[in-house]
Amino acid sequence: MSSIIQLLPDHVANQIAAGEVVQRPASVVKELLENAVDAKATDIKLIIKDAGKALVQVIDNGVGMSVTDARLCFERHATSKIRLAEDLFSLGTKGFRGEALASIAAIAHVEMKTKQDQEELGTQIVIEGSKFVSQEAAVLPKGTSFAVKNLFFNIPARRNFLKSDTVEYRHIIDEFQRVALAHSNIHFTFYHNGSEMFNLPASTLRQRVVNVFSGKTNEKLVPVQEETEIVKIQGFVSKPEFAKKSRGEQFFFVNDRFIKSGYLHHAIMAAYDGILKDGAQPSYFLYLTVPPNTIDINIHPTKTEIKFDDEHALYAILRASIKHSLGQFNIAPVLDFERDANLDTPYSFKDLEGKTPTIQVDRTFNPFSDDTVNKHYATSGRVGSNSGNSYRKPEPTAHWESLYVGLDTETEIVEGSSISFESEEVTGSLFNDEDVEQSVQNTYQIHKKYIVSPIKSGMVIVDQQRAHQRVLYEQFLTNMTVHQAASQQLLFPLELFFSTAEMELIGELKLSLVNTGFVFDETYTEHVVISGIPVNVVESEVAILLEQLLSDLQDGIPENSFSQNDIIAKSMAKSLAVKTGTSLTIKEQENLVNGLFACKEPNVSPFQKPTFITMRVEDIDKKFAI
């Protein structure tokens, strides 16, 4: 019997390993950028073509590599950060060349150029699918250049699983932002298809955050600073009024490495408890520094999750430091025990004793006697006297009859009585008796959530929020398909600021948004100017509507135009639909019910949830059966 278990060929093993390391072009970007950072580069350029599918190139001015290292870095299990197994628990860098480069070279065309500062000539290596094509000396500047072309060229099935260029490009932006935010002392430049997308000079942490997310980020930030024996925390959190529905601008960095931690995120949400709206997410950019031997960064293939030795203490410190910062900058409500000097007792009154007020009583006072009252107030009822009685009865107005001199009462009466009114003859009823009976209220709202309407067989119970979502969804979809959406012009155009990634999304959605009724005056790199909005949208809801739309499109925009319109229509319907708890008039209830049953698919909402249920009279009778 032949053996079943066999050793894999090297090229197959490399391709399998590449599947674990390189999932998409953004994975290549992450590895090459981190390698450039560990090469002690001060200037790093990222060049992308076709969302990384055609080219991913990273150029740095780091230390470069020797001829031996240049060839060795593409070998499997080659690394610069591990010598012993114990080194896995005290990693201080991201890894200078090696390990991932072998996986990248197995599924792409790689061209590497590198040169050390003290050498006269550099090394140029070309690899295609793990096969060395050429290696030669070349005149090069100091540093290293990696160009990865035709990703997954030898694995067509894997290439077919890549998303659209828009989705892949957004993942590349995410990886670039994570590395750029972690290393504010490095100058980063990002080019996509020949256009400069980011130019981030070396700066402070605050300036780096503002440069990456642009807009009005600076006024949103609240600094956080704390240092203990366990952890050192620095960074920024956003003010509560700038919280968003999406979780896009949330970054944790542990020892300059981006991580994701639901546990630490819960600590931040606990610090914001009571000052955030429901469903709102604060932005934060927090840098944690801990001893390397107290964390394990190898529990996840992409190293975005970390295991801490003492998570509970870290949770408490993070929550307390953020709560302190929010209170220190008067963001959160706090108790203020500072004394106002104006309310202090003057020194001149320090030893004085308070005087007891004297009370005078007139036992002969009769409130029903005019003489007594006039005499009493003439002698002791003056305002400001020491009698202690500050009340003074108002004097009666003398000669009040003179106010009516010159008015001819009789004439007024006569003129008023001479007015005649034209009588109206009732010729008939505008409505028939049957119509009057039909105008009786046919809908009823229950708990500001359901609308009940009687029918021949029983009654219909409509969920008002889901029903309105269905009505709006079909309206928006029709407008985008027919291109006949109505717009209402704004007296003062709206100027809305967004991050670079969000502006890219808005640029992709612009045509579909115009078809729904939006009118864009200008579109800049950091903000848009809107002069018209759809008829059923309130001006104050525009920012919330676009923010919700961008949040719903976090996973990317589909290439199919119908699918794109479908997502936009669903998002806008969800944002603009009447919410549970809203009181509706009888007319609004009837319009909503009539609009629902005029839809093509009235049975379910855009999110495939039932919009109404029917109860027959027989079902109700069964409830009362004994």
NUVEX-859279 format. One record per residue (C-alpha): residue number from 1; x, y, z. Coordinates in nm, 2 decimals, padded with zeros to 4 digits. Example, Ala and Ser with C-alpha at 12.3 -4.5 7.8 and 13.67 -1.06 7.14 Angstrom:
# residues 2
(site 1 (01.23 -00.45 00.78))
(site 2 (01.37 -00.11 00.71))
# end
This chain:
# residues 626
(site 1 (00.00 00.00 00.00))
(site 2 (00.14 00.34 -00.10))
(site 3 (00.20 00.61 00.15))
(site 4 (-00.08 00.86 00.20))
(site 5 (00.11 01.14 00.37))
(site 6 (00.36 01.33 00.15))
(site 7 (00.57 01.64 00.18))
(site 8 (00.45 01.94 -00.02))
(site 9 (00.67 02.10 -00.28))
(site 10 (00.82 02.43 -00.18))
(site 11 (00.62 02.64 -00.43))
(site 12 (00.29 02.48 -00.30))
(site 13 (00.38 02.54 00.06))
(site 14 (00.47 02.90 -00.01))
(site 15 (00.14 02.96 -00.18))
(site 16 (-00.05 02.81 00.12))
(site 17 (00.15 03.02 00.36))
(site 18 (00.08 03.33 00.14))
(site 19 (-00.29 03.26 00.18))
(site 20 (-00.25 03.31 00.56))
(site 21 (-00.04 03.62 00.54))
(site 22 (-00.16 03.80 00.22))
(site 23 (-00.54 03.82 00.21))
(site 24 (-00.57 04.13 -00.01))
(site 25 (-00.35 04.41 -00.14))
(site 26 (-00.39 04.59 00.20))
(site 27 (-00.20 04.30 00.36))
(site 28 (00.10 04.37 00.14))
(site 29 (00.08 04.74 00.22))
(site 30 (00.08 04.67 00.59))
(site 31 (00.38 04.44 00.57))
(site 32 (00.59 04.67 00.35))
(site 33 (00.51 04.98 00.55))
(site 34 (00.60 04.81 00.88))
(site 35 (00.93 04.68 00.73))
(site 36 (01.01 05.04 00.62))
(site 37 (00.94 05.17 00.97))
(site 38 (01.17 04.91 01.13))
(site 39 (01.44 05.00 00.88))
(site 40 (01.45 05.34 01.07))
(site 41 (01.33 05.53 00.77))
(site 42 (01.23 05.90 00.81))
(site 43 (01.06 05.93 00.47))
(site 44 (00.83 05.66 00.33))
(site 45 (00.64 05.67 00.00))
(site 46 (00.35 05.44 -00.08))
(site 47 (00.25 05.41 -00.45))
(site 48 (-00.07 05.23 -00.55))
(site 49 (-00.22 05.14 -00.89))
(site 50 (-00.56 04.99 -00.95))
(site 51 (-00.62 04.95 -00.57))
(site 52 (-00.30 04.75 -00.53))
(site 53 (-00.40 04.48 -00.78))
(site 54 (-00.15 04.61 -01.04))
(site 55 (00.11 04.77 -00.82))
(site 56 (00.20 04.82 -00.45))
(site 57 (00.53 05.00 -00.41))
(site 58 (00.69 05.12 -00.09))
(site 59 (01.01 05.34 -00.10))
(site 60 (01.20 05.43 00.21))
(site 61 (01.53 05.60 00.31))
(site 62 (01.61 05.34 00.58))
(site 63 (01.93 05.15 00.65))
(site 64 (01.89 04.92 00.35))
(site 65 (02.03 04.57 00.32))
(site 66 (02.35 04.40 00.22))
(site 67 (02.37 04.16 -00.07))
(site 68 (02.34 03.86 00.16))
(site 69 (02.04 04.00 00.35))
(site 70 (01.87 04.10 00.02))
(site 71 (01.88 03.74 -00.10))
(site 72 (01.81 03.58 00.24))
(site 73 (01.50 03.80 00.32))
(site 74 (01.29 03.60 00.06))
(site 75 (01.37 03.27 00.21))
(site 76 (01.10 03.09 00.42))
(site 77 (01.13 03.14 00.80))
(site 78 (01.38 03.42 00.75))
(site 79 (01.35 03.69 01.01))
(site 80 (01.54 03.96 01.19))
(site 81 (01.36 03.97 01.53))
(site 82 (01.37 03.61 01.66))
(site 83 (01.67 03.41 01.76))
(site 84 (01.53 03.19 02.04))
(site 85 (01.17 03.08 02.11))
(site 86 (01.17 03.31 02.42))
(site 87 (01.21 03.60 02.19))
(site 88 (00.84 03.56 02.09))
(site 89 (00.74 03.70 02.43))
(site 90 (00.96 04.02 02.42))
(site 91 (00.91 04.15 02.07))
(site 92 (01.00 04.52 02.04))
(site 93 (00.97 04.57 01.66))
(site 94 (00.74 04.47 01.39))
(site 95 (01.01 04.27 01.21))
(site 96 (01.28 04.40 00.97))
(site 97 (01.25 04.22 00.64))
(site 98 (01.17 03.85 00.61))
(site 99 (00.90 03.60 00.69))
(site 100 (00.62 03.78 00.50))
(site 101 (00.84 03.87 00.20))
(site 102 (00.86 03.50 00.11))
(site 103 (00.48 03.47 00.10))
(site 104 (00.45 03.79 -00.10))
(site 105 (00.71 03.67 -00.35))
(site 106 (00.52 03.34 -00.40))
(site 107 (00.21 03.50 -00.54))
(site 108 (00.33 03.81 -00.72))
(site 109 (00.61 03.97 -00.93))
(site 110 (00.85 04.14 -00.69))
(site 111 (01.12 04.39 -00.77))
(site 112 (01.35 04.49 -00.48))
(site 113 (01.61 04.76 -00.49))
(site 114 (01.82 04.82 -00.18))
(site 115 (02.14 05.00 -00.08))
(site 116 (02.32 05.06 00.25))
(site 117 (02.46 05.40 00.32))
(site 118 (02.83 05.30 00.34))
(site 119 (02.81 05.09 00.02))
(site 120 (02.88 05.23 -00.33))
(site 121 (02.65 05.00 -00.52))
(site 122 (02.31 04.85 -00.43))
(site 123 (02.14 04.53 -00.51))
(site 124 (01.84 04.48 -00.75))
(site 125 (01.65 04.15 -00.73))
(site 126 (01.35 04.04 -00.95))
(site 127 (01.14 03.74 -00.84))
(site 128 (00.83 03.60 -01.00))
(site 129 (00.63 03.34 -00.81))
(site 130 (00.92 03.24 -00.58))
(site 131 (01.16 03.20 -00.87))
(site 132 (01.46 03.42 -00.89))
(site 133 (01.47 03.59 -01.23))
(site 134 (01.77 03.82 -01.18))
(site 135 (02.01 03.96 -00.92))
(site 136 (02.25 04.24 -01.01))
(site 137 (02.43 04.54 -00.87))
(site 138 (02.29 04.88 -00.95))
(site 139 (02.34 05.25 -00.87))
(site 140 (02.07 05.33 -00.62))
(site 141 (02.00 05.59 -00.35))
(site 142 (02.02 05.49 00.02))
(site 143 (01.72 05.28 00.14))
(site 144 (01.49 05.02 00.00))
(site 145 (01.22 05.00 -00.27))
(site 146 (00.98 04.71 -00.29))
(site 147 (00.75 04.69 -00.59))
(site 148 (00.49 04.42 -00.58))
(site 149 (00.31 04.37 -00.92))
(site 150 (00.03 04.15 -01.04))
(site 151 (-00.09 04.02 -00.71))
(site 152 (-00.22 03.66 -00.72))
(site 153 (-00.11 03.62 -01.08))
(site 154 (-00.05 03.25 -01.03))
(site 155 (-00.37 03.19 -00.82))
(site 156 (-00.66 03.30 -01.04))
(site 157 (-00.92 03.17 -00.80))
(site 158 (-00.78 03.38 -00.51))
(site 159 (-00.77 03.69 -00.74))
(site 160 (-01.14 03.64 -00.83))
(site 161 (-01.23 03.67 -00.46))
(site 162 (-01.09 04.02 -00.44))
(site 163 (-01.36 04.29 -00.40))
(site 164 (-01.41 04.60 -00.62))
(site 165 (-01.13 04.86 -00.65))
(site 166 (-01.33 05.09 -00.42))
(site 167 (-01.34 04.83 -00.14))
(site 168 (-00.98 04.73 -00.18))
(site 169 (-00.87 05.09 -00.19))
(site 170 (-01.05 05.16 00.13))
(site 171 (-00.88 04.87 00.31))
(site 172 (-00.54 05.01 00.19))
(site 173 (-00.63 05.35 00.33))
(site 174 (-00.72 05.19 00.66))
(site 175 (-00.38 05.02 00.68))
(site 176 (-00.20 05.33 00.58))
(site 177 (-00.37 05.54 00.84))
(site 178 (-00.29 05.29 01.12))
(site 179 (00.08 05.29 01.04))
(site 180 (00.09 05.67 00.99))
(site 181 (-00.09 05.74 01.32))
(site 182 (00.14 05.51 01.51))
(site 183 (00.46 05.69 01.38))
(site 184 (00.41 06.06 01.37))
(site 185 (00.78 06.12 01.35))
(site 186 (00.80 05.98 01.00))
(site 187 (00.71 06.17 00.68))
(site 188 (00.45 05.96 00.48))
(site 189 (00.33 06.02 00.13))
(site 190 (00.06 05.82 -00.04))
(site 191 (-00.01 05.82 -00.42))
(site 192 (-00.30 05.64 -00.59))
(site 193 (-00.30 05.62 -00.97))
(site 194 (-00.07 05.91 -01.00))
(site 195 (-00.27 06.14 -00.76))
(site 196 (-00.14 06.24 -00.42))
(site 197 (-00.39 06.14 -00.16))
(site 198 (-00.19 06.20 00.16))
(site 199 (00.12 06.41 00.24))
(site 200 (00.19 06.38 00.61))
(site 201 (00.50 06.56 00.73))
(site 202 (00.67 06.46 01.06))
(site 203 (00.48 06.62 01.34))
(site 204 (00.33 06.58 01.68))
(site 205 (00.06 06.33 01.76))
(site 206 (-00.22 06.59 01.75))
(site 207 (-00.10 06.73 01.42))
(site 208 (-00.08 06.39 01.27))
(site 209 (-00.44 06.31 01.37))
(site 210 (-00.56 06.64 01.22))
(site 211 (-00.36 06.59 00.90))
(site 212 (-00.49 06.23 00.85))
(site 213 (-00.86 06.31 00.91))
(site 214 (-00.85 06.67 00.80))
(site 215 (-01.18 06.87 00.84))
(site 216 (-01.25 07.01 01.18))
(site 217 (-01.08 06.74 01.37))
(site 218 (-00.87 06.97 01.58))
(site 219 (-01.16 07.12 01.77))
(site 220 (-01.30 06.77 01.84))
(site 221 (-01.00 06.64 02.04))
(site 222 (-00.96 06.62 02.41))
(site 223 (-00.61 06.52 02.53))
(site 224 (-00.57 06.22 02.76))
(site 225 (-00.25 06.18 02.96))
(site 226 (-00.18 05.92 03.23))
(site 227 (00.13 05.73 03.35))
(site 228 (00.13 05.44 03.60))
(site 229 (00.36 05.15 03.68))
(site 230 (00.14 04.93 03.46))
(site 231 (00.08 05.14 03.15))
(site 232 (00.15 05.48 03.01))
(site 233 (-00.15 05.63 02.82))
(site 234 (-00.15 05.93 02.59))
(site 235 (-00.36 06.04 02.30))
(site 236 (-00.70 06.20 02.24))
(site 237 (-01.07 06.13 02.26))
(site 238 (-01.35 06.33 02.09))
(site 239 (-01.60 06.56 02.26))
(site 240 (-01.94 06.40 02.31))
(site 241 (-02.12 06.64 02.07))
(site 242 (-01.90 06.51 01.78))
(site 243 (-01.98 06.14 01.83))
(site 244 (-02.08 05.95 01.52))
(site 245 (-02.29 05.65 01.44))
(site 246 (-02.00 05.46 01.28))
(site 247 (-01.69 05.32 01.46))
(site 248 (-01.45 05.44 01.19))
(site 249 (-01.23 05.68 01.39))
(site 250 (-01.14 05.45 01.68))
(site 251 (-00.77 05.36 01.72))
(site 252 (-00.58 05.17 01.99))
(site 253 (-00.20 05.15 01.97))
(site 254 (00.00 04.93 02.20))
(site 255 (00.37 04.99 02.18))
(site 256 (00.32 05.16 01.84))
(site 257 (00.12 04.87 01.70))
(site 258 (-00.25 04.90 01.60))
(site 259 (-00.48 04.66 01.78))
(site 260 (-00.85 04.59 01.82))
(site 261 (-00.98 04.52 02.17))
(site 262 (-01.35 04.50 02.25))
(site 263 (-01.26 04.49 02.62))
(site 264 (-01.07 04.82 02.61))
(site 265 (-01.34 04.97 02.39))
(site 266 (-01.60 04.89 02.66))
(site 267 (-01.38 05.08 02.91))
(site 268 (-01.40 05.39 02.69))
(site 269 (-01.78 05.36 02.65))
(site 270 (-01.81 05.33 03.03))
(site 271 (-01.61 05.66 03.06))
(site 272 (-01.87 05.82 02.83))
(site 273 (-02.16 05.68 03.02))
(site 274 (-02.44 05.93 03.05))
(site 275 (-02.30 06.19 02.81))
(site 276 (-02.36 06.01 02.48))
(site 277 (-02.67 05.96 02.27))
(site 278 (-02.80 05.61 02.22))
(site 279 (-02.60 05.44 01.94))
(site 280 (-02.34 05.72 01.92))
(site 281 (-01.97 05.62 01.90))
(site 282 (-01.69 05.85 02.02))
(site 283 (-01.37 05.88 01.82))
(site 284 (-01.05 05.81 02.00))
(site 285 (-00.68 05.79 01.93))
(site 286 (-00.51 05.63 02.23))
(site 287 (-00.14 05.52 02.26))
(site 288 (-00.06 05.27 02.53))
(site 289 (00.29 05.18 02.63))
(site 290 (00.34 04.86 02.83))
(site 291 (00.64 04.63 02.90))
(site 292 (00.68 04.39 02.61))
(site 293 (00.69 04.09 02.84))
(site 294 (00.34 04.17 02.98))
(site 295 (00.16 04.11 02.64))
(site 296 (00.13 03.84 02.38))
(site 297 (00.09 03.97 02.03))
(site 298 (00.10 03.63 01.85))
(site 299 (-00.25 03.52 01.94))
(site 300 (-00.39 03.64 01.60))
(site 301 (-00.25 03.59 01.25))
(site 302 (-00.27 03.96 01.17))
(site 303 (-00.14 04.06 01.51))
(site 304 (-00.44 04.30 01.56))
(site 305 (-00.54 04.13 01.89))
(site 306 (-00.32 04.13 02.20))
(site 307 (-00.34 03.94 02.53))
(site 308 (-00.26 04.14 02.84))
(site 309 (-00.14 04.00 03.17))
(site 310 (-00.36 04.23 03.38))
(site 311 (-00.66 04.34 03.17))
(site 312 (-00.87 04.44 03.47))
(site 313 (-00.62 04.69 03.60))
(site 314 (-00.57 04.83 03.25))
(site 315 (-00.95 04.86 03.21))
(site 316 (-00.98 05.06 03.53))
(site 317 (-00.69 05.29 03.45))
(site 318 (-00.81 05.36 03.10))
(site 319 (-01.16 05.44 03.21))
(site 320 (-01.05 05.66 03.50))
(site 321 (-00.80 05.86 03.28))
(site 322 (-01.06 05.93 03.01))
(site 323 (-01.32 06.03 03.26))
(site 324 (-01.07 06.26 03.43))
(site 325 (-00.99 06.42 03.09))
(site 326 (-01.35 06.48 03.00))
(site 327 (-01.42 06.64 03.34))
(site 328 (-01.10 06.84 03.34))
(site 329 (-01.18 07.01 03.01))
(site 330 (-01.55 07.07 03.13))
(site 331 (-01.68 06.82 02.88))
(site 332 (-01.85 06.59 03.13))
(site 333 (-02.07 06.72 03.42))
(site 334 (-01.87 06.75 03.74))
(site 335 (-01.92 06.88 04.09))
(site 336 (-01.75 07.22 04.13))
(site 337 (-01.64 07.28 04.49))
(site 338 (-01.46 07.61 04.41))
(site 339 (-01.60 07.90 04.62))
(site 340 (-01.71 08.22 04.46))
(site 341 (-01.53 08.51 04.64))
(site 342 (-01.82 08.74 04.58))
(site 343 (-02.04 08.53 04.81))
(site 344 (-01.80 08.56 05.10))
(site 345 (-01.88 08.78 05.41))
(site 346 (-01.68 09.11 05.40))
(site 347 (-01.42 09.15 05.67))
(site 348 (-01.59 09.46 05.81))
(site 349 (-01.90 09.25 05.90))
(site 350 (-01.69 08.98 06.05))
(site 351 (-01.76 09.06 06.43))
(site 352 (-02.09 09.23 06.39))
(site 353 (-02.40 09.08 06.53))
(site 354 (-02.73 09.07 06.34))
(site 355 (-03.00 09.31 06.45))
(site 356 (-03.34 09.18 06.53))
(site 357 (-03.61 09.36 06.34))
(site 358 (-03.87 09.55 06.55))
(site 359 (-04.24 09.49 06.50))
(site 360 (-04.51 09.76 06.56))
(site 361 (-04.87 09.65 06.60))
(site 362 (-05.17 09.89 06.57))
(site 363 (-05.44 09.72 06.78))
(site 364 (-05.70 09.98 06.67))
(site 365 (-05.65 09.90 06.30))
(site 366 (-05.98 09.82 06.12))
(site 367 (-05.94 09.72 05.76))
(site 368 (-06.30 09.80 05.69))
(site 369 (-06.29 10.16 05.81))
(site 370 (-06.18 10.42 05.56))
(site 371 (-06.09 10.67 05.82))
(site 372 (-05.88 10.42 06.01))
(site 373 (-05.70 10.31 05.70))
(site 374 (-05.63 10.66 05.58))
(site 375 (-05.51 10.77 05.92))
(site 376 (-05.29 10.46 05.97))
(site 377 (-05.12 10.49 05.63))
(site 378 (-05.08 10.86 05.66))
(site 379 (-04.89 10.83 05.99))
(site 380 (-04.70 10.50 05.98))
(site 381 (-04.77 10.33 05.65))
(site 382 (-04.51 10.51 05.45))
(site 383 (-04.28 10.30 05.24))
(site 384 (-03.93 10.29 05.39))
(site 385 (-04.04 10.37 05.75))
(site 386 (-03.90 10.18 06.04))
(site 387 (-04.24 10.03 06.13))
(site 388 (-04.15 09.70 05.96))
(site 389 (-04.47 09.72 05.75))
(site 390 (-04.39 09.76 05.39))
(site 391 (-04.74 09.72 05.25))
(site 392 (-04.93 10.02 05.13))
(site 393 (-05.29 10.01 05.01))
(site 394 (-05.32 10.18 04.67))
(site 395 (-05.52 10.51 04.69))
(site 396 (-05.85 10.51 04.50))
(site 397 (-05.84 10.70 04.17))
(site 398 (-06.03 11.03 04.21))
(site 399 (-06.27 11.16 03.95))
(site 400 (-06.27 10.84 03.75))
(site 401 (-06.58 10.97 03.56))
(site 402 (-06.36 11.22 03.38))
(site 403 (-06.20 10.94 03.19))
(site 404 (-06.52 10.89 02.99))
(site 405 (-06.59 11.25 02.90))
(site 406 (-06.66 11.30 02.53))
(site 407 (-06.78 10.95 02.46))
(site 408 (-07.14 10.95 02.32))
(site 409 (-07.27 10.62 02.46))
(site 410 (-07.61 10.65 02.30))
(site 411 (-07.46 10.70 01.95))
(site 412 (-07.24 10.40 01.98))
(site 413 (-07.53 10.19 02.09))
(site 414 (-07.75 10.31 01.81))
(site 415 (-07.48 10.26 01.55))
(site 416 (-07.41 09.91 01.68))
(site 417 (-07.78 09.82 01.67))
(site 418 (-07.82 09.93 01.32))
(site 419 (-07.58 09.67 01.19))
(site 420 (-07.77 09.40 01.00))
(site 421 (-07.64 09.05 00.91))
(site 422 (-07.72 08.87 00.59))
(site 423 (-07.90 08.55 00.66))
(site 424 (-07.76 08.23 00.50))
(site 425 (-08.00 07.98 00.35))
(site 426 (-07.91 07.62 00.38))
(site 427 (-07.98 07.48 00.03))
(site 428 (-07.86 07.13 00.10))
(site 429 (-07.58 06.92 00.25))
(site 430 (-07.24 06.92 00.08))
(site 431 (-07.19 06.55 00.17))
(site 432 (-07.44 06.27 00.15))
(site 433 (-07.52 06.08 00.47))
(site 434 (-07.32 05.79 00.35))
(site 435 (-07.01 06.01 00.30))
(site 436 (-07.05 06.15 00.65))
(site 437 (-07.05 05.80 00.79))
(site 438 (-06.73 05.71 00.59))
(site 439 (-06.55 06.02 00.73))
(site 440 (-06.55 05.88 01.07))
(site 441 (-06.21 05.79 01.21))
(site 442 (-06.09 05.45 01.07))
(site 443 (-05.74 05.43 01.21))
(site 444 (-05.62 05.43 01.57))
(site 445 (-05.27 05.46 01.71))
(site 446 (-05.16 05.23 01.99))
(site 447 (-04.87 05.31 02.22))
(site 448 (-04.73 05.54 01.95))
(site 449 (-04.60 05.24 01.77))
(site 450 (-04.89 05.05 01.59))
(site 451 (-05.17 05.17 01.37))
(site 452 (-05.50 04.97 01.38))
(site 453 (-05.74 04.98 01.09))
(site 454 (-06.06 04.78 01.06))
(site 455 (-06.13 04.57 00.75))
(site 456 (-06.42 04.35 00.65))
(site 457 (-06.27 04.03 00.79))
(site 458 (-06.13 04.19 01.11))
(site 459 (-05.85 04.44 01.16))
(site 460 (-05.50 04.52 01.04))
(site 461 (-05.22 04.62 01.28))
(site 462 (-04.95 04.81 01.11))
(site 463 (-04.60 04.88 01.25))
(site 464 (-04.56 05.25 01.17))
(site 465 (-04.18 05.26 01.15))
(site 466 (-04.15 04.96 00.92))
(site 467 (-04.44 05.07 00.70))
(site 468 (-04.28 05.42 00.65))
(site 469 (-03.95 05.26 00.57))
(site 470 (-04.12 05.05 00.29))
(site 471 (-04.29 05.36 00.15))
(site 472 (-03.98 05.58 00.16))
(site 473 (-03.76 05.30 00.02))
(site 474 (-03.98 05.25 -00.29))
(site 475 (-04.00 05.63 -00.34))
(site 476 (-03.62 05.68 -00.33))
(site 477 (-03.57 05.37 -00.56))
(site 478 (-03.82 05.51 -00.81))
(site 479 (-03.66 05.85 -00.80))
(site 480 (-03.31 05.71 -00.86))
(site 481 (-03.43 05.49 -01.14))
(site 482 (-03.64 05.75 -01.33))
(site 483 (-03.40 06.04 -01.25))
(site 484 (-03.69 06.27 -01.17))
(site 485 (-03.63 06.35 -00.80))
(site 486 (-03.75 06.68 -00.67))
(site 487 (-03.52 06.91 -00.47))
(site 488 (-03.58 07.20 -00.23))
(site 489 (-03.33 07.47 -00.26))
(site 490 (-03.16 07.60 00.06))
(site 491 (-03.14 07.97 00.14))
(site 492 (-02.80 07.92 00.29))
(site 493 (-02.59 07.62 00.15))
(site 494 (-02.47 07.36 00.39))
(site 495 (-02.10 07.30 00.44))
(site 496 (-02.02 06.96 00.57))
(site 497 (-01.68 06.83 00.66))
(site 498 (-01.56 06.47 00.63))
(site 499 (-01.24 06.27 00.65))
(site 500 (-01.05 06.17 00.34))
(site 501 (-01.18 05.82 00.33))
(site 502 (-01.54 05.94 00.37))
(site 503 (-01.49 06.20 00.09))
(site 504 (-01.39 05.91 -00.14))
(site 505 (-01.71 05.73 -00.06))
(site 506 (-01.92 06.05 -00.12))
(site 507 (-01.74 06.09 -00.46))
(site 508 (-01.85 05.74 -00.55))
(site 509 (-02.21 05.80 -00.44))
(site 510 (-02.24 06.15 -00.58))
(site 511 (-02.44 06.05 -00.89))
(site 512 (-02.69 05.84 -00.69))
(site 513 (-02.73 06.11 -00.43))
(site 514 (-02.81 06.36 -00.70))
(site 515 (-03.08 06.13 -00.83))
(site 516 (-03.24 06.13 -00.49))
(site 517 (-03.26 06.51 -00.48))
(site 518 (-02.93 06.63 -00.34))
(site 519 (-02.76 06.92 -00.52))
(site 520 (-02.39 06.96 -00.47))
(site 521 (-02.24 07.30 -00.54))
(site 522 (-01.88 07.21 -00.48))
(site 523 (-01.69 06.90 -00.37))
(site 524 (-01.35 06.97 -00.21))
(site 525 (-01.09 06.73 -00.06))
(site 526 (-01.22 06.79 00.29))
(site 527 (-01.58 06.91 00.26))
(site 528 (-01.88 06.94 00.04))
(site 529 (-02.12 07.23 -00.02))
(site 530 (-02.49 07.12 -00.06))
(site 531 (-02.74 07.38 -00.19))
(site 532 (-03.04 07.15 -00.24))
(site 533 (-03.18 06.85 -00.05))
(site 534 (-03.47 06.60 -00.12))
(site 535 (-03.82 06.73 -00.05))
(site 536 (-03.89 06.49 00.24))
(site 537 (-03.56 06.57 00.41))
(site 538 (-03.52 06.83 00.68))
(site 539 (-03.21 07.05 00.67))
(site 540 (-03.11 06.96 01.02))
(site 541 (-03.11 06.59 00.93))
(site 542 (-02.87 06.61 00.63))
(site 543 (-02.55 06.56 00.83))
(site 544 (-02.71 06.27 01.02))
(site 545 (-02.84 06.12 00.70))
(site 546 (-02.50 06.12 00.52))
(site 547 (-02.32 06.00 00.83))
(site 548 (-02.56 05.70 00.86))
(site 549 (-02.52 05.63 00.49))
(site 550 (-02.14 05.62 00.52))
(site 551 (-02.17 05.40 00.82))
(site 552 (-02.39 05.15 00.63))
(site 553 (-02.13 05.15 00.35))
(site 554 (-01.83 05.06 00.57))
(site 555 (-01.79 04.73 00.38))
(site 556 (-01.77 04.91 00.05))
(site 557 (-01.98 05.02 -00.24))
(site 558 (-02.10 04.75 -00.48))
(site 559 (-02.00 04.79 -00.84))
(site 560 (-02.36 04.72 -00.97))
(site 561 (-02.54 05.05 -01.00))
(site 562 (-02.88 04.89 -00.90))
(site 563 (-02.72 04.74 -00.58))
(site 564 (-02.57 05.07 -00.50))
(site 565 (-02.90 05.25 -00.54))
(site 566 (-03.06 04.98 -00.33))
(site 567 (-02.82 05.04 -00.04))
(site 568 (-02.86 05.41 -00.05))
(site 569 (-03.24 05.38 -00.06))
(site 570 (-03.24 05.15 00.24))
(site 571 (-03.01 05.37 00.44))
(site 572 (-03.21 05.69 00.37))
(site 573 (-03.54 05.51 00.44))
(site 574 (-03.40 05.39 00.77))
(site 575 (-03.29 05.74 00.87))
(site 576 (-03.60 05.93 00.76))
(site 577 (-03.87 05.69 00.86))
(site 578 (-04.10 05.79 01.14))
(site 579 (-03.97 05.64 01.46))
(site 580 (-04.15 05.44 01.73))
(site 581 (-04.28 05.68 01.99))
(site 582 (-04.39 05.95 01.74))
(site 583 (-04.76 06.06 01.77))
(site 584 (-04.94 06.07 01.44))
(site 585 (-05.25 06.26 01.35))
(site 586 (-05.55 06.08 01.20))
(site 587 (-05.47 06.22 00.85))
(site 588 (-05.10 06.10 00.89))
(site 589 (-05.22 05.76 01.00))
(site 590 (-05.45 05.72 00.70))
(site 591 (-05.18 05.84 00.45))
(site 592 (-04.93 05.60 00.59))
(site 593 (-05.17 05.30 00.57))
(site 594 (-05.28 05.40 00.22))
(site 595 (-04.92 05.46 00.11))
(site 596 (-04.81 05.12 00.24))
(site 597 (-05.08 04.92 00.06))
(site 598 (-05.00 05.12 -00.26))
(site 599 (-04.64 04.98 -00.26))
(site 600 (-04.53 04.69 -00.47))
(site 601 (-04.42 04.48 -00.17))
(site 602 (-04.63 04.60 00.13))
(site 603 (-04.59 04.28 00.33))
(site 604 (-04.23 04.34 00.44))
(site 605 (-04.00 04.63 00.51))
(site 606 (-03.68 04.69 00.31))
(site 607 (-03.50 04.48 00.57))
(site 608 (-03.73 04.18 00.52))
(site 609 (-03.93 04.23 00.84))
(site 610 (-04.32 04.21 00.84))
(site 611 (-04.49 04.55 00.82))
(site 612 (-04.84 04.44 00.93))
(site 613 (-05.04 04.15 01.07))
(site 614 (-05.41 04.07 01.02))
(site 615 (-05.65 03.95 01.29))
(site 616 (-05.98 03.80 01.18))
(site 617 (-06.30 03.83 01.37))
(site 618 (-06.29 03.45 01.42))
(site 619 (-05.96 03.48 01.59))
(site 620 (-06.09 03.74 01.83))
(site 621 (-06.40 03.53 01.90))
(site 622 (-06.18 03.24 02.00))
(site 623 (-06.01 03.46 02.26))
(site 624 (-06.35 03.51 02.43))
(site 625 (-06.46 03.15 02.40))
(site 626 (-06.51 02.98 02.73))
# end
